């Protein structure tokens, strides 16, 4: 499948969903009319047959049954319509995304951290960010997981290849992934703090009714007493007066632990409804057949102890619903004293907690992982022309036709990258707006994609999963009383510290020491690059300072000069955005200032 086929498939599916919604609207209207007619017919027949009690009873019973069947069918149609509407909106958003409009998706602006080693420099989060283009998560913790995957890319070859297999497999299970996304959007993204839930479980365990034998025995003995008394009364062995005495005693008994029961009800008042929604999502990976180790491990977590996460959560929801009934009339006067209903279901909830308390966090961690991987799978599906990188055993970053994923496919100029030894640096010179910064970000973002197991925007890419560190957009900080120059020094110090600690880095720098004067900047830049070479590191450095190009003569085995040129034709600047060997010859600052009327 190529990119045009993907777009065509989305368009066809949008039209199909629109047709389905029209059909469902018609059916819903017809069912609504039928329900109204059933009510009218029931009233008319009851009026006509009023003198015949049996006929009226049968008529009303049949009409009520028919009404309930139609009501159930109406609810089914309404949910199907809501599902199709949600799916339609999602597909429309995907079509916009295929034209690089990602405004409908969450860019997780709150994840932006200028102090992170590359996130801010590569525009990873926020409006029009890379994360916004790739994020399809439907749970808050799935969003957190996906963000964490990008903030902390994998550095182990085996783990990266396993993640690649998981992404490939989910890409091939597109319909299942799409169903997961639609169900997630249909239920809504309730923020669920699983840590707080497990903490509340610990509080519940310390006051457990289940640990008190008296209450466990009471749930069996009390119903048995009523059964025995009923038999004795029917057999006329004892007077029915004793029934009232037993009821009074057991009613009082049923309200003794009411404080504890109410506490349980309050704990789960909102949580079970939220958990119920997520049970729908759990079912999707639970019921799939997987081949990849990553996905099978997730499925194993969700299907443990002879049950599944979704079934366990549905069971908890059922127990809570039954417990909730114990506060209603007539349950409070009949079921509670006779069956110890409230105590029975309070104990069942406590037993559930004892059994599953430690599994809540692993369940939701697995769901978060699946949610995040689903986003990577959609990314792979939407970019069939992208390729999965090879992961090298030793340092290498070798790419053919590497492009930036956020640049429109029709205008994206792709370039090669070649770093096959260590230490090795590319020094990139060039005019303003010629493409240096975009080239650096292209390398950075594709390096991250490769390390999270996703396909990359390239014909070929082979990398070693080194730790990425960038310094492209250093900012000062008024809050920390920190100058621009000092902020940049701190970033460079971090790089040196990482190298001293033995870490393998891919270093990407744009205009070293921007915050100082030209002569000082030049001396410092030359010294830094020499230091990085002696520390056996690798990276790319973009600069306007052509003197840095002389380092290739001093370190011919470890430094290679490349440039982006700009040419002036007919009083216009022409950019090819293609990288070339050598040092840039043309600069354009003065030309641009003249064109804008800044200087004469």
ZIVENNOR-V958021 format. One line per field, one symbol per residue. ss: DSSP state (h for helix, s for strand, l for the rest). Layout:
# ZIVENNOR-V958021
ss=???
This chain:
# ZIVENNOR-V958021
ss=llhhhhhhhhhhhhhhhhhhhhhhhhhhhhhhhhhhhhhhhhhhhhhhllllhhhhhhhhhhhhhhhhhhhhhhhhhhhhhhhhhhhhhhhhhhhhhhllllllllllhhhllllllllllllllllllhhhhhlllllhhhhhhhhhhhhlllllhhhhhhhhhhhhhhhhlhhhhhhhhhhhhhhllllllhhhhhhhhhhhhlllllllhhhhhhhhhhhhhhhhhhhhhhllllllhhhhhhhhhhhhhhhhlhhhhhhhhhhlllhhhhhhhhhhhhhhhhhlllllhhhhhhhhhhllllllhhhhhhhhhhhhhhhhhlllllllllhhhhhlhhhhhhhhhhhhhhhhhhhhhhhhhhhhhhhhhhhhhhhhhhllllsllsslllllssssssllllllllllllsssssllllssssssslllllhhhhhhhhhhhhhhhhllllslllsssslllssssslllllsllllslhhhhhhhhhhhhhhhhhllllsssssslllllllhhhhhhhhhhhhhhhhhlllssssssllhhhhhhhhhllllsssssslssssllssssllllsslllllllhhhhhhhlllll
